[in-house]
Amino acid sequence: MKKYKDKKQYRRKGYDYSQDGFYFVTICVKNREMFFGDVVESKIILSKIGLIADDFFRDIPNRFSVVKIDEYIIMPNHIHGIIVINNCRNAPGRVPTGIQPLVKNSLSSVINHFKGNVKKICNKNKIGFEWQSRFHDRIIRNSDELNRIRQYIINNPVKWDSDRNNLENLWI
């Protein structure tokens, strides 16, 4: 009999997420609640919390000197962004197995920092805000894929009416 519950690994098995690379991330609000604003005439209008999230997302490179933010968009209930990690090394580091603590300057540490800061401000202002646990990532492998993802991010507000994260589309 196992003592501890097995946890599912959500990142790519055997991949070092602190190595140099471009990563496409999607971070969602719990239950797809529309805390960050609304899309009006294909443009995102950020709420107070949306502006806070935007400030913290743009501030990531100031907190992590090895990280740059490429294209990103804050949507009503999720965020899409391209995070670039440049630790000035090309070879992957030691790849731990199983669930591990956060690795300094890894993608998970960056997202954890971002989500924690937004949540802390919301708690301080007594706003009942919750993140969906975890986040979705995609390792960007080449410039064609990078350009497709950039266009996807840029066009996200235009396609909001048909977006699966738009709660109005749950019953379509």
Summary of the structure (lengths in Angstrom):
residues: 172
radius of gyration: 16.9
end to end distance: 44.6
largest distance: 56.8
contacts: 454
relative contact order: 0.23
helix: 33%
strand: 23%
